[in-house]
Amino acid sequence: MADVTGIFIIMFIVASAAFAPLGYFIYKYTKDNSDPFGNTEPHGDSPSAINDLAEKAIHFVKSRIGKK
């Protein structure tokens, strides 16, 4: 009987760790008037160094392909 109890406790701990991010997100989403992480800008409106680098790389590849 101790084996069943031990497995139950271990599975409960694993399940708690697996669903903790979901519970945290639900908590944050319901906290501030359905704004999950406060007032955030829509995707793509804010400048980003990674987006600029990707745009430069795409432009570079297009210019190299266009010259051939």
N, C-alpha and C positions, 0 to 999 in steps of 0.2 A: 504494500500500500504506500510505502514511502516513495517508491519509484514514481508512482502516478502523481503524487503531490509535488515532487521535485520537478517533473516534466511540466506540470501545470504552471508552477511558479516561473520556470524558465521561459515557457511560451508566453506567459503574461508580460514578462519583461521585454521580450523581443517584440511583441505586438505593440506595447507602449512606445518603444523606440521607433517602430515603423510608422505609427500614426501620429507621432508628436508634431511633425511639420504640418500635417493637415489641420490638426487642432490649433496650432499657432496661427495659421493663415485664417481660419474661421474666426478666431478671436480678434485678430487685427482687422478683418473685414467688417465685423459687426461693431467695432469700437468707435469709429469716427464717421458716422453717417454714411455707411457703405463705401467709404473711401479706404481701400485696403491698406495703403501705406501713405496716407495723407494726400495732399494735393500734388500730383505729379503732372508733368507735361506729356502731351500725346507723343507717341513714338515717332521719331524722326524730326521733331521740331528743335531739339536742342543740339548744339554743335558737339561733335565727338571726334577725338583724334583718330580713333579706329575707323570711323566712317570716312574721314578725310583720306586716310591712308589707303583704304579700299578703293575709293573713287580715283585716286591718283594711279593705283595699280591697274585698274580697269582702263583708264584713259591711256596709260602707257602701252598696254597690250593692244588696244584698238589701234593706236597710232602705228605700232610695229606691224600689225597685220595689214593695215591700209597701205603701207609703203611698198609692200611686195607685189 
